[in-house]
Amino acid sequence: MSAGDSTPAPAPNRDLSLLAPKFRLAVESALADCKAAGYNAMVYEGYRSQVLQAIYYARGRTVIPPKSPVTNAFSNLFSWHGYGLAVDVVDAEKLWAPDGGEAWFKAVADIFKSNSCKWGGDWTQPDTPHMQWGLCKPSPSDKARALLANQGVAAVWAAVAAS
């Protein structure tokens, strides 16, 4: 359900065609490498709408569980998910609780890193499922938001060499 009403929340988007072209190739290659290494990894979410970002931001800040925040980005314009330049990767069967716990996420992250991605687990406030295009800064800048508003997402992808 969405915050404050009975409307079901939109489902996480797993459509890899909404990712920047080079990032999509990196994600697909990393997933194949994960499979070859015995990790049952899947993209839980790629592109994230503003509606879903607002729901995630409310979690931990309102009555919507869990008790602690799940994102610091109040808008999808402040997360690379809103640009098709980030994905959340989890175990295809056990989601956020894979056998091996954090070691599973680190091993999968090492594979993604070898495929031109950065890992949210390396941040001061770790986000272990989060992978993003390696040439992106930790979060989108004012310049990225201006490019998106004035020239569209393809201009952002070009600026970070992901087209």
N, C-alpha and C positions, 0 to 999 in steps of 0.2 A: 504494500500500500504506500501511497505517496504521503508526505508529511501533511497532516491536517485534514485528510479526506479519505474516502473509501475507494478511490481509484487505484488499481494495482500499479505498482512502480513499473516503469519500462524494463525490459530484460536487458542485461548487459549485451553489448554488440560484439559479436565475434567475426564479423565480416572483414576479412583481411584485405579485400579490395578497396576498403576505405583508408588504408594506410598509404603513406608516401611510398612510391615505387621501390626505391633502394632499401628502405626500411622493411617493406614487405618481404623482399627477397632475403634480407638478413634474418628476419623472423622465421621464414619458411626453412631456410638452411639450418638455423639453430635448432628448430624443432626436429628436423631430420637427424641432425647430429645427436640430439638428446635421445631419440628413439634408438639409434645405433648403439648408444652407450647404456641402454637399458632404463632410461628415465621416461616414464609415461607422462610427458609434459604436454600441456595444451594451453592455448590462449583462452583465458577466462573472459577477458575484455580487451578490446582495442579502442577504436574511436568511442568517445563518451560524449553524449549530448549534454546540454546545459541542464535539462530537467533531471537527469540522473546525477549529474555533478552536485546539484543543489540538495538532492536527497542524501547523497554520501556526506556532504558537508554538514548536514543537520545531525547525522549520527554522532552521538557522544556529546552533542551540544544542546539537544532537546530531549524529549521523552522517547525518541526513536533509539532503540538499542543499536550498538553496544554502549557501554558507559563511557568509553574514551573515544575521541575523534578518530575517524578513519582517513581523513584527508585535511590538509591545510588550505587547499584551493577552493575558494567559495564559488568560483566560476570556472567553466571548462576552458576559458581563455587563459587561465593561470596554470593549466596542466597540459602537458604535451599530448595527453589523451584527446583533447579537444582539437588537435591539429593532425591527428593520424600519425603521430610520431612516438607513441608509447603503447605498450601492452602490459597486461598483468598475466603472468604465467603461473599455473598451479598444476598439481598432479591431476590427471584426467579422472581418477577414481576417488582419491581421498582429498581433493581440493587443497585447502590450506593446512592440512595435517598429513603430509606424506610420510611414509616410512623414512626414518632418518631425520625428520624435522628440519631444522635450520641447515643441517649439512646437505640435505637434498636441494634446498634452494641455492646454497652456495655452489654446489656442483653444476646445477642447471645454469646459474649465472655465469660461471666460468665458460660454459659452452656459448652462451649468448655474447659474452665479451669477445670471444674468439671470432664472432661473426659481426663485428662492428657495432656492438651495443654497449650501453652503460647499464649498471645495476643499481636500483634504489637501495639495496642492502648496504651499499658503501656510504650512504648519507649519514649525517649526524643523527637524524631521526630515521632509522632504517625503514624501508618499505620493501620487504623481501620479495614479493611477487612482481614488482615493477621493473620492467626493462624499457629502455628508450634508445632512440637513435644516438649513436656515439658522438656525433658532432653537435648535439644539442647541449645547451647549458642546463644546469639542474632544473630550472623552470623557465617558461617563456618570458621574454622581456617586453617592455613597452614597444620596442621596435617590431617584435613578432606580432603583437596585437595590432599595431598600425598596418603592417603589411597585410595581415588577414583582412582587416576592415577595408583597406583601399584597393588591394590587388587580388585578394583571394588566397586560398590555401596553397595553390601551386607556387605562389611567390614565396611563401614561408618555406616550402619544401626546397625550392631553388636556393634560398639563402643559407640553408644548412646542408646543401649538397645531397639531398635525399630524393631528387626527382629523376 
